[in-house]
Amino acid sequence: MLKKLFMVLVLFLFAGTCNANVIPDQIQEYIKNIFPDTYFRYDGTIILPNNTVYLPVIPAKFDIEIDKAEIKQTLPANKNLSALPDAVIFNNDFSLLKVIKDKNNNYTLLEQNTYPEEIKSGILPQNIFLPRRLVIPDSLNDIKGNLESFNEEKDDIKLPLNANSKYNGYFQHPSLKDCTFYMTSTLSKNIKVLSKTSKPYAYLQKNSTNKIALYDDRFILVTSYGNNTLSVISVFDDAVIKEIELKTIPDEIVIYGSTAYVTSSQGHCIYVIDLNRMVATQQIMINGMCEKLTIGDDGKKLFYYDKQAKTLWSIELDNDYLLKDVGTFPNVSKIAYYKGNIYVTSRTRNRVAIIDYIEMNLTGEYDTAEKPVDLFADKNNLYILSAGGDKIQIINTEENMFSKEVEFPATDGFPSRFYRINDKYLLITDTAKPVYYIFDTDKNEFCGQYSIDEPIANIQTGKKIRKIYE
């Protein structure tokens, strides 16, 4: 097999300090000691477990070395952080301002004529996403810098949907009762947001949505047709919180840990996105026009299919992005890597090939049901979803032999994709009719078919969360 080492182009798409670096380590530790589950968002926003929000103010002089963070002053005076004061000044002059509500129920900051110099002469991080409709008092205007407040007409993407009884069908299975669904369909470019206990709504999209991915239950990453940006929607804010500018149009998204890998078929590359900072850090130049991106179970290898040359490639992430030619395969529909083996299906040949990665040789090839479209590997099983055959076939990955076939409850659809819900269940979508299925991977059997309002193109399931500003 051919082996090539391609350069990795480091993108200088981001300058300045962001994420945890906005909040000094000593101050983070101070806050965590009092509120252990505090979330420090990449832009500097501090979200306490009870959803109280603090905005950081970076002092004009930030050269005070401290061994340990301590509170120097609070407003009101002499308060502990546990009392949630409106303003906090630490002993290195770093300050926090609490987001509060005024008498008209608008979000604002503490208003008073005279502020301590540490706050008055400071500045908010210039990449921070200000709360929706935040009113900054005149006495604090200077800390705003070049930041723009949320503009309801320009920035509001939340679109109410008419209540529909079929929405209840999404949550009939017990595993989904506390979930929120983020979905796209071929009937709309918007992203529908559904949960069992909230009114349905959608995120309005300017361009037709291509792919979506959910990170940390807090952010939705969105690629759109004809758009060079990777949009980041904050679920807490119901707003686009970041537009990550890329050199070429992004397509597929795969997330592993706190890193997203985003393909660009047009750019013959894969972008690496640091999700802790929400910035593109690298552009991996590759062969051909990539699709079917997947990441191995060890998180150390990417695999993609070059749809031009019909060639399968691997990228060793822990080996200077070494690019390996795995071989030529016709009409690849899905790739999986599990415990040292690559599994590849051909939709037109109705075959699954098994390749030993170390030896890089074919160790098995078997017929599948008609039109295999997706793979999922877990618990020493490889699940093959066949749209034309209306069945799931299971390969025991220890022996690499078929162990079971499971027929679908119905045969008049076009099953399209596996989505993992938890350690036990898979959700299976259907592009031909408005239904989805739940499959139990412990028992290896279907445990539900549910009618919904429209066929699903993409779906992400996340935990139901409490919004920041509700």
One Martini backbone bead per residue (centre of mass of N, CA, C, O) as a GRO file, in nm:
protein
  470
    1MET     BB    1   0.099   0.035   0.017
    2LEU     BB    2   0.056   0.357   0.018
    3LYS     BB    3   0.266   0.629   0.154
    4LYS     BB    4   0.180   0.956   0.289
    5LEU     BB    5   0.309   1.280   0.369
    6PHE     BB    6   0.124   1.550   0.468
    7MET     BB    7   0.063   1.854   0.514
    8VAL     BB    8   0.007   2.087   0.780
    9LEU     BB    9  -0.207   2.357   0.797
   10VAL     BB   10  -0.181   2.632   0.985
   11LEU     BB   11  -0.427   2.831   1.128
   12PHE     BB   12  -0.457   3.191   1.153
   13LEU     BB   13  -0.777   3.246   1.282
   14PHE     BB   14  -0.656   3.328   1.569
   15ALA     BB   15  -0.657   3.593   1.809
   16GLY     BB   16  -0.582   3.575   2.125
   17THR     BB   17  -0.783   3.537   2.399
   18CYS     BB   18  -0.941   3.233   2.528
   19ASN     BB   19  -1.141   3.091   2.726
   20ALA     BB   20  -0.983   2.997   3.005
   21ASN     BB   21  -0.776   3.238   2.967
   22VAL     BB   22  -0.963   3.463   3.056
   23ILE     BB   23  -0.959   3.296   3.319
   24PRO     BB   24  -0.782   3.267   3.566
   25ASP     BB   25  -0.688   2.993   3.734
   26GLN     BB   26  -0.730   3.098   4.028
   27ILE     BB   27  -1.026   3.186   3.976
   28GLN     BB   28  -1.141   2.921   3.891
   29GLU     BB   29  -1.076   2.774   4.155
   30TYR     BB   30  -1.238   2.956   4.340
   31ILE     BB   31  -1.514   2.898   4.210
   32LYS     BB   32  -1.508   2.582   4.226
   33ASN     BB   33  -1.501   2.565   4.541
   34ILE     BB   34  -1.807   2.676   4.545
   35PHE     BB   35  -1.873   2.590   4.222
   36PRO     BB   36  -1.801   2.297   4.075
   37ASP     BB   37  -2.015   2.323   3.805
   38THR     BB   38  -1.882   2.531   3.650
   39TYR     BB   39  -1.905   2.716   3.340
   40PHE     BB   40  -1.645   2.784   3.100
   41ARG     BB   41  -1.663   2.962   2.841
   42TYR     BB   42  -1.482   3.039   2.562
   43ASP     BB   43  -1.562   3.367   2.591
   44GLY     BB   44  -1.589   3.395   2.938
   45THR     BB   45  -1.837   3.289   3.033
   46ILE     BB   46  -2.013   3.246   3.347
   47ILE     BB   47  -2.175   2.938   3.463
   48LEU     BB   48  -2.366   2.850   3.698
   49PRO     BB   49  -2.557   2.592   3.818
   50ASN     BB   50  -2.810   2.816   3.849
   51ASN     BB   51  -2.750   3.022   3.589
   52THR     BB   52  -2.565   3.221   3.671
   53VAL     BB   53  -2.420   3.521   3.528
   54TYR     BB   54  -2.081   3.605   3.440
   55LEU     BB   55  -1.878   3.884   3.355
   56PRO     BB   56  -1.571   3.966   3.244
   57VAL     BB   57  -1.313   4.198   3.361
   58ILE     BB   58  -1.043   4.341   3.218
   59PRO     BB   59  -0.781   4.492   3.325
   60ALA     BB   60  -0.567   4.742   3.245
   61LYS     BB   61  -0.394   4.609   3.480
   62PHE     BB   62  -0.224   4.273   3.443
   63ASP     BB   63   0.054   4.251   3.667
   64ILE     BB   64  -0.051   4.089   3.910
   65GLU     BB   65   0.091   3.879   4.133
   66ILE     BB   66  -0.050   3.566   4.245
   67ASP     BB   67  -0.099   3.285   4.454
   68LYS     BB   68  -0.396   3.376   4.550
   69ALA     BB   69  -0.727   3.402   4.533
   70GLU     BB   70  -0.906   3.705   4.623
   71ILE     BB   71  -1.131   3.912   4.770
   72LYS     BB   72  -1.148   4.268   4.772
   73GLN     BB   73  -1.442   4.330   4.636
   74THR     BB   74  -1.792   4.421   4.669
   75LEU     BB   75  -2.128   4.431   4.512
   76PRO     BB   76  -2.205   4.445   4.764
   77ALA     BB   77  -2.060   4.463   5.054
   78ASN     BB   78  -1.926   4.195   5.212
   79LYS     BB   79  -1.929   3.943   5.015
   80ASN     BB   80  -1.976   3.637   4.913
   81LEU     BB   81  -1.994   3.439   4.641
   82SER     BB   82  -2.241   3.271   4.748
   83ALA     BB   83  -2.423   3.550   4.738
   84LEU     BB   84  -2.416   3.684   4.458
   85PRO     BB   85  -2.285   3.934   4.364
   86ASP     BB   86  -2.280   4.196   4.130
   87ALA     BB   87  -1.971   4.241   4.223
   88VAL     BB   88  -1.620   4.141   4.156
   89ILE     BB   89  -1.297   4.186   4.319
   90PHE     BB   90  -0.981   4.096   4.282
   91ASN     BB   91  -0.630   4.087   4.375
   92ASN     BB   92  -0.581   4.138   4.036
   93ASP     BB   93  -0.842   4.317   3.926
   94PHE     BB   94  -1.030   4.111   3.857
   95SER     BB   95  -1.368   4.096   3.719
   96LEU     BB   96  -1.724   4.065   3.806
   97LEU     BB   97  -2.048   4.055   3.635
   98LYS     BB   98  -2.380   4.042   3.692
   99VAL     BB   99  -2.663   3.917   3.556
  100ILE     BB  100  -2.958   4.110   3.548
  101LYS     BB  101  -3.272   4.255   3.640
  102ASP     BB  102  -3.490   4.486   3.576
  103LYS     BB  103  -3.800   4.640   3.611
  104ASN     BB  104  -3.846   4.547   3.285
  105ASN     BB  105  -3.696   4.261   3.243
  106ASN     BB  106  -3.409   4.336   3.175
  107TYR     BB  107  -3.095   4.285   3.090
  108THR     BB  108  -2.820   4.358   3.318
  109LEU     BB  109  -2.631   4.579   3.517
  110LEU     BB  110  -2.510   4.737   3.756
  111GLU     BB  111  -2.640   5.053   3.871
  112GLN     BB  112  -2.406   5.329   3.906
  113ASN     BB  113  -2.220   5.614   3.934
  114THR     BB  114  -1.988   5.457   4.104
  115TYR     BB  115  -1.702   5.290   4.010
  116PRO     BB  116  -1.454   5.111   4.031
  117GLU     BB  117  -1.160   5.135   3.863
  118GLU     BB  118  -1.122   4.834   3.785
  119ILE     BB  119  -1.386   4.843   3.612
  120LYS     BB  120  -1.396   5.117   3.452
  121SER     BB  121  -1.099   5.046   3.305
  122GLY     BB  122  -1.204   4.807   3.175
  123ILE     BB  123  -1.276   4.498   2.976
  124LEU     BB  124  -1.435   4.311   2.768
  125PRO     BB  125  -1.427   4.055   2.592
  126GLN     BB  126  -1.407   4.073   2.229
  127ASN     BB  127  -1.561   3.761   2.202
  128ILE     BB  128  -1.813   3.801   2.348
  129PHE     BB  129  -2.143   3.691   2.426
  130LEU     BB  130  -2.402   3.872   2.467
  131PRO     BB  131  -2.680   3.897   2.604
  132ARG     BB  132  -2.990   3.912   2.543
  133ARG     BB  133  -3.081   4.233   2.566
  134LEU     BB  134  -2.852   4.391   2.686
  135VAL     BB  135  -2.820   4.649   2.934
  136ILE     BB  136  -2.585   4.898   2.950
  137PRO     BB  137  -2.480   5.113   3.148
  138ASP     BB  138  -2.348   5.422   3.113
  139SER     BB  139  -2.117   5.379   3.335
  140LEU     BB  140  -2.020   5.108   3.135
  141ASN     BB  141  -1.952   5.169   2.830
  142ASP     BB  142  -1.632   5.133   2.819
  143ILE     BB  143  -1.629   4.808   2.853
  144LYS     BB  144  -1.733   4.729   2.559
  145GLY     BB  145  -1.608   4.855   2.323
  146ASN     BB  146  -1.677   4.670   2.012
  147LEU     BB  147  -1.929   4.564   2.107
  148GLU     BB  148  -2.234   4.399   2.028
  149SER     BB  149  -2.547   4.377   2.066
  150PHE     BB  150  -2.823   4.218   2.060
  151ASN     BB  151  -3.020   4.169   1.761
  152GLU     BB  152  -3.331   4.081   1.706
  153GLU     BB  153  -3.360   4.112   1.393
  154LYS     BB  154  -3.071   3.980   1.323
  155ASP     BB  155  -3.021   3.735   1.564
  156ASP     BB  156  -3.292   3.598   1.568
  157ILE     BB  157  -3.361   3.226   1.537
  158LYS     BB  158  -3.630   3.190   1.682
  159LEU     BB  159  -3.897   2.965   1.571
  160PRO     BB  160  -4.207   2.912   1.595
  161LEU     BB  161  -4.426   2.635   1.633
  162ASN     BB  162  -4.675   2.444   1.571
  163ALA     BB  163  -4.866   2.255   1.734
  164ASN     BB  164  -4.817   1.888   1.742
  165SER     BB  165  -4.915   1.573   1.814
  166LYS     BB  166  -4.666   1.422   1.674
  167TYR     BB  167  -4.440   1.512   1.871
  168ASN     BB  168  -4.498   1.291   2.090
  169GLY     BB  169  -4.369   1.048   1.922
  170TYR     BB  170  -4.062   1.105   2.000
  171PHE     BB  171  -4.118   1.020   2.338
  172GLN     BB  172  -4.224   0.720   2.404
  173HIS     BB  173  -3.960   0.628   2.474
  174PRO     BB  174  -3.791   0.611   2.773
  175SER     BB  175  -3.501   0.709   2.660
  176LEU     BB  176  -3.648   1.009   2.563
  177LYS     BB  177  -3.783   1.187   2.795
  178ASP     BB  178  -3.500   1.387   2.838
  179CYS     BB  179  -3.491   1.483   2.550
  180THR     BB  180  -3.344   1.656   2.272
  181PHE     BB  181  -3.429   1.756   1.944
  182TYR     BB  182  -3.221   1.788   1.647
  183MET     BB  183  -3.353   1.879   1.321
  184THR     BB  184  -3.370   1.764   0.982
  185SER     BB  185  -3.501   1.821   0.648
  186THR     BB  186  -3.617   1.826   0.312
  187LEU     BB  187  -3.852   2.057   0.385
  188SER     BB  188  -3.614   2.216   0.543
  189LYS     BB  189  -3.349   2.443   0.655
  190ASN     BB  190  -3.419   2.404   0.935
  191ILE     BB  191  -3.397   2.359   1.297
  192LYS     BB  192  -3.547   2.140   1.494
  193VAL     BB  193  -3.699   2.176   1.832
  194LEU     BB  194  -3.748   1.903   2.068
  195SER     BB  195  -3.964   1.841   2.353
  196LYS     BB  196  -4.176   1.724   2.597
  197THR     BB  197  -4.189   2.020   2.781
  198SER     BB  198  -4.180   2.196   2.514
  199LYS     BB  199  -4.210   2.410   2.282
  200PRO     BB  200  -4.192   2.423   1.957
  201TYR     BB  201  -3.896   2.486   1.751
  202ALA     BB  202  -3.667   2.688   1.549
  203TYR     BB  203  -3.371   2.731   1.356
  204LEU     BB  204  -3.288   2.979   1.165
  205GLN     BB  205  -3.177   2.955   0.821
  206LYS     BB  206  -3.012   3.094   0.549
  207ASN     BB  207  -2.917   2.815   0.474
  208SER     BB  208  -2.889   2.507   0.370
  209THR     BB  209  -2.867   2.231   0.544
  210ASN     BB  210  -2.640   1.974   0.591
  211LYS     BB  211  -2.490   1.953   0.882
  212ILE     BB  212  -2.502   1.815   1.222
  213ALA     BB  213  -2.367   1.879   1.564
  214LEU     BB  214  -2.328   1.775   1.902
  215TYR     BB  215  -2.187   1.960   2.186
  216ASP     BB  216  -2.221   1.913   2.519
  217ASP     BB  217  -2.535   2.005   2.490
  218ARG     BB  218  -2.463   2.329   2.389
  219PHE     BB  219  -2.373   2.273   2.079
  220ILE     BB  220  -2.427   2.356   1.731
  221LEU     BB  221  -2.306   2.229   1.441
  222VAL     BB  222  -2.298   2.397   1.109
  223THR     BB  223  -2.357   2.308   0.778
  224SER     BB  224  -2.368   2.470   0.449
  225TYR     BB  225  -2.467   2.539   0.149
  226GLY     BB  226  -2.238   2.766   0.014
  227ASN     BB  227  -2.073   2.786   0.301
  228ASN     BB  228  -1.765   2.892   0.473
  229THR     BB  229  -1.909   2.827   0.747
  230LEU     BB  230  -1.910   2.743   1.095
  231SER     BB  231  -2.173   2.708   1.289
  232VAL     BB  232  -2.262   2.827   1.630
  233ILE     BB  233  -2.498   2.705   1.852
  234SER     BB  234  -2.651   2.815   2.141
  235VAL     BB  235  -2.869   2.658   2.343
  236PHE     BB  236  -2.884   2.860   2.582
  237ASP     BB  237  -2.941   3.120   2.373
  238ASP     BB  238  -3.065   3.082   2.094
  239ALA     BB  239  -2.783   3.131   1.922
  240VAL     BB  240  -2.541   3.264   1.730
  241ILE     BB  241  -2.203   3.263   1.864
  242LYS     BB  242  -2.049   3.150   1.597
  243GLU     BB  243  -1.824   3.210   1.311
  244ILE     BB  244  -1.629   2.986   1.132
  245GLU     BB  245  -1.385   3.062   0.925
  246LEU     BB  246  -1.327   2.925   0.604
  247LYS     BB  247  -1.177   2.855   0.294
  248THR     BB  248  -1.400   2.634   0.265
  249ILE     BB  249  -1.653   2.421   0.220
  250PRO     BB  250  -1.828   2.254   0.449
  251ASP     BB  251  -1.954   1.933   0.561
  252GLU     BB  252  -1.859   1.712   0.754
  253ILE     BB  253  -1.907   1.584   1.102
  254VAL     BB  254  -1.666   1.497   1.362
  255ILE     BB  255  -1.666   1.389   1.706
  256TYR     BB  256  -1.385   1.399   1.952
  257GLY     BB  257  -1.435   1.513   2.224
  258SER     BB  258  -1.283   1.847   2.174
  259THR     BB  259  -1.302   1.754   1.860
  260ALA     BB  260  -1.337   1.860   1.522
  261TYR     BB  261  -1.409   1.710   1.201
  262VAL     BB  262  -1.398   1.883   0.879
  263THR     BB  263  -1.503   1.862   0.572
  264SER     BB  264  -1.370   1.939   0.223
  265SER     BB  265  -1.423   1.868  -0.093
  266GLN     BB  266  -1.338   2.133  -0.234
  267GLY     BB  267  -1.050   2.152  -0.051
  268HIS     BB  268  -0.905   1.887   0.010
  269CYS     BB  269  -1.002   1.867   0.330
  270ILE     BB  270  -0.941   1.889   0.695
  271TYR     BB  271  -1.075   2.030   0.971
  272VAL     BB  272  -0.962   2.155   1.288
  273ILE     BB  273  -1.157   2.179   1.592
  274ASP     BB  274  -1.156   2.371   1.878
  275LEU     BB  275  -1.408   2.344   2.125
  276ASN     BB  276  -1.289   2.519   2.359
  277ARG     BB  277  -1.249   2.779   2.139
  278MET     BB  278  -1.380   2.790   1.857
  279VAL     BB  279  -1.140   2.692   1.649
  280ALA     BB  280  -0.927   2.681   1.386
  281THR     BB  281  -0.605   2.498   1.369
  282GLN     BB  282  -0.639   2.307   1.107
  283GLN     BB  283  -0.527   2.186   0.770
  284ILE     BB  284  -0.581   1.890   0.607
  285MET     BB  285  -0.422   1.766   0.341
  286ILE     BB  286  -0.567   1.574   0.073
  287ASN     BB  287  -0.698   1.326  -0.115
  288GLY     BB  288  -0.934   1.438  -0.288
  289MET     BB  289  -1.289   1.372  -0.231
  290CYS     BB  290  -1.435   1.379   0.067
  291GLU     BB  291  -1.609   1.109   0.243
  292LYS     BB  292  -1.725   0.924   0.502
  293LEU     BB  293  -1.648   1.020   0.773
  294THR     BB  294  -1.436   0.868   1.029
  295ILE     BB  295  -1.374   0.735   1.359
  296GLY     BB  296  -1.209   0.560   1.564
  297ASP     BB  297  -1.229   0.399   1.872
  298ASP     BB  298  -0.935   0.542   1.955
  299GLY     BB  299  -0.904   0.843   1.819
  300LYS     BB  300  -0.638   0.804   1.595
  301LYS     BB  301  -0.838   0.767   1.337
  302LEU     BB  302  -0.905   0.844   1.008
  303PHE     BB  303  -1.174   0.809   0.759
  304TYR     BB  304  -1.196   0.807   0.392
  305TYR     BB  305  -1.361   0.887   0.076
  306ASP     BB  306  -1.273   0.892  -0.263
  307LYS     BB  307  -1.504   0.965  -0.511
  308GLN     BB  308  -1.313   0.973  -0.758
  309ALA     BB  309  -1.100   0.711  -0.702
  310LYS     BB  310  -1.222   0.494  -0.504
  311THR     BB  311  -1.068   0.562  -0.221
  312LEU     BB  312  -0.921   0.453   0.076
  313TRP     BB  313  -0.848   0.642   0.380
  314SER     BB  314  -0.597   0.719   0.622
  315ILE     BB  315  -0.545   0.901   0.943
  316GLU     BB  316  -0.278   0.962   1.165
  317LEU     BB  317  -0.304   1.163   1.440
  318ASP     BB  318  -0.035   1.036   1.606
  319ASN     BB  319   0.145   1.062   1.304
  320ASP     BB  320   0.160   1.334   1.145
  321TYR     BB  321  -0.072   1.269   0.943
  322LEU     BB  322  -0.069   0.998   0.818
  323LEU     BB  323  -0.119   0.878   0.487
  324LYS     BB  324  -0.329   0.600   0.383
  325ASP     BB  325  -0.363   0.350   0.145
  326VAL     BB  326  -0.605   0.102   0.150
  327GLY     BB  327  -0.791   0.121  -0.120
  328THR     BB  328  -1.013  -0.008  -0.363
  329PHE     BB  329  -1.366   0.090  -0.369
  330PRO     BB  330  -1.698   0.046  -0.444
  331ASN     BB  331  -1.933   0.241  -0.339
  332VAL     BB  332  -1.910   0.371  -0.061
  333SER     BB  333  -2.125   0.398   0.238
  334LYS     BB  334  -1.929   0.281   0.478
  335ILE     BB  335  -1.727   0.334   0.781
  336ALA     BB  336  -1.533   0.121   1.010
  337TYR     BB  337  -1.352   0.122   1.333
  338TYR     BB  338  -1.259  -0.194   1.512
  339LYS     BB  339  -1.023  -0.346   1.671
  340GLY     BB  340  -0.820  -0.322   1.395
  341ASN     BB  341  -1.070  -0.293   1.197
  342ILE     BB  342  -1.199  -0.255   0.873
  343TYR     BB  343  -1.522  -0.143   0.763
  344VAL     BB  344  -1.682  -0.199   0.433
  345THR     BB  345  -1.937  -0.069   0.227
  346SER     BB  346  -2.140  -0.162  -0.062
  347ARG     BB  347  -2.423  -0.057  -0.215
  348THR     BB  348  -2.404  -0.206  -0.505
  349ARG     BB  349  -2.266  -0.493  -0.408
  350ASN     BB  350  -2.351  -0.603  -0.134
  351ARG     BB  351  -2.090  -0.546   0.070
  352VAL     BB  352  -1.837  -0.660   0.311
  353ALA     BB  353  -1.530  -0.541   0.426
  354ILE     BB  354  -1.220  -0.675   0.577
  355ILE     BB  355  -0.949  -0.495   0.743
  356ASP     BB  356  -0.628  -0.514   0.840
  357TYR     BB  357  -0.444  -0.255   0.954
  358ILE     BB  358  -0.156  -0.353   0.999
  359GLU     BB  359  -0.142  -0.534   0.728
  360MET     BB  360  -0.327  -0.431   0.502
  361ASN     BB  361  -0.556  -0.669   0.466
  362LEU     BB  362  -0.777  -0.891   0.342
  363THR     BB  363  -0.999  -1.105   0.559
  364GLY     BB  364  -1.293  -1.024   0.437
  365GLU     BB  365  -1.603  -1.115   0.242
  366TYR     BB  366  -1.954  -1.016   0.231
  367ASP     BB  367  -2.273  -1.055   0.205
  368THR     BB  368  -2.557  -0.849   0.188
  369ALA     BB  369  -2.800  -0.679   0.202
  370GLU     BB  370  -2.969  -0.451   0.046
  371LYS     BB  371  -2.833  -0.157   0.074
  372PRO     BB  372  -2.587  -0.061   0.247
  373VAL     BB  373  -2.570   0.246   0.474
  374ASP     BB  374  -2.475   0.137   0.770
  375LEU     BB  375  -2.264   0.161   1.071
  376PHE     BB  376  -2.215  -0.022   1.395
  377ALA     BB  377  -1.986  -0.032   1.677
  378ASP     BB  378  -2.035  -0.271   1.954
  379LYS     BB  379  -1.990  -0.517   2.174
  380ASN     BB  380  -1.867  -0.708   1.945
  381ASN     BB  381  -2.042  -0.550   1.723
  382LEU     BB  382  -2.171  -0.535   1.384
  383TYR     BB  383  -2.390  -0.307   1.234
  384ILE     BB  384  -2.609  -0.356   0.950
  385LEU     BB  385  -2.769  -0.129   0.734
  386SER     BB  386  -3.049  -0.213   0.519
  387ALA     BB  387  -3.266  -0.065   0.301
  388GLY     BB  388  -3.359  -0.292   0.095
  389GLY     BB  389  -3.373  -0.537   0.321
  390ASP     BB  390  -3.500  -0.463   0.595
  391LYS     BB  391  -3.223  -0.492   0.783
  392ILE     BB  392  -3.021  -0.631   1.047
  393GLN     BB  393  -2.681  -0.705   1.062
  394ILE     BB  394  -2.460  -0.929   1.252
  395ILE     BB  395  -2.121  -0.902   1.360
  396ASN     BB  396  -1.875  -1.080   1.501
  397THR     BB  397  -1.563  -0.930   1.583
  398GLU     BB  398  -1.400  -1.182   1.687
  399GLU     BB  399  -1.482  -1.367   1.415
  400ASN     BB  400  -1.610  -1.240   1.161
  401MET     BB  401  -1.927  -1.326   1.187
  402PHE     BB  402  -2.236  -1.404   1.140
  403SER     BB  403  -2.512  -1.398   1.400
  404LYS     BB  404  -2.751  -1.195   1.287
  405GLU     BB  405  -3.100  -1.125   1.197
  406VAL     BB  406  -3.314  -0.822   1.165
  407GLU     BB  407  -3.625  -0.734   1.118
  408PHE     BB  408  -3.834  -0.508   1.027
  409PRO     BB  409  -4.150  -0.396   1.109
  410ALA     BB  410  -4.114  -0.264   0.824
  411THR     BB  411  -4.116  -0.253   0.431
  412ASP     BB  412  -4.193   0.069   0.316
  413GLY     BB  413  -3.905   0.189   0.339
  414PHE     BB  414  -3.578   0.383   0.417
  415PRO     BB  415  -3.337   0.308   0.583
  416SER     BB  416  -3.042   0.523   0.689
  417ARG     BB  417  -2.966   0.556   1.021
  418PHE     BB  418  -2.755   0.567   1.291
  419TYR     BB  419  -2.823   0.650   1.646
  420ARG     BB  420  -2.695   0.725   1.943
  421ILE     BB  421  -2.822   0.740   2.275
  422ASN     BB  422  -2.682   0.498   2.431
  423ASP     BB  423  -2.557   0.198   2.555
  424LYS     BB  424  -2.835   0.051   2.431
  425TYR     BB  425  -2.945   0.256   2.207
  426LEU     BB  426  -3.093   0.290   1.880
  427LEU     BB  427  -3.151   0.521   1.625
  428ILE     BB  428  -3.369   0.497   1.330
  429THR     BB  429  -3.394   0.620   1.022
  430ASP     BB  430  -3.625   0.754   0.758
  431THR     BB  431  -3.653   0.885   0.421
  432ALA     BB  432  -3.959   0.784   0.324
  433LYS     BB  433  -4.076   0.813   0.625
  434PRO     BB  434  -4.251   0.916   0.928
  435VAL     BB  435  -4.007   0.754   1.104
  436TYR     BB  436  -3.884   0.558   1.386
  437TYR     BB  437  -3.636   0.354   1.551
  438ILE     BB  438  -3.576   0.113   1.817
  439PHE     BB  439  -3.265  -0.037   1.931
  440ASP     BB  440  -3.150  -0.320   2.110
  441THR     BB  441  -2.810  -0.409   2.199
  442ASP     BB  442  -2.862  -0.631   2.414
  443LYS     BB  443  -3.096  -0.800   2.247
  444ASN     BB  444  -3.117  -0.759   1.943
  445GLU     BB  445  -3.388  -0.562   1.914
  446PHE     BB  446  -3.683  -0.437   1.860
  447CYS     BB  447  -3.879  -0.162   2.057
  448GLY     BB  448  -3.973   0.044   1.815
  449GLN     BB  449  -4.230   0.241   1.640
  450TYR     BB  450  -4.246   0.591   1.523
  451SER     BB  451  -4.448   0.852   1.466
  452ILE     BB  452  -4.411   1.144   1.265
  453ASP     BB  453  -4.412   1.444   1.071
  454GLU     BB  454  -4.118   1.375   0.933
  455PRO     BB  455  -3.857   1.310   0.770
  456ILE     BB  456  -3.517   1.239   0.844
  457ALA     BB  457  -3.192   1.365   0.795
  458ASN     BB  458  -3.114   1.494   1.082
  459ILE     BB  459  -2.999   1.386   1.419
  460GLN     BB  460  -2.996   1.508   1.763
  461THR     BB  461  -2.931   1.396   2.098
  462GLY     BB  462  -3.013   1.562   2.404
  463LYS     BB  463  -3.015   1.714   2.682
  464LYS     BB  464  -3.214   1.869   2.888
  465ILE     BB  465  -3.205   2.223   2.930
  466ARG     BB  466  -3.137   2.511   3.095
  467LYS     BB  467  -3.169   2.818   3.033
  468ILE     BB  468  -3.014   3.101   3.105
  469TYR     BB  469  -3.272   3.325   3.034
  470GLU     BB  470  -3.539   3.194   3.208
   0.00000   0.00000   0.00000
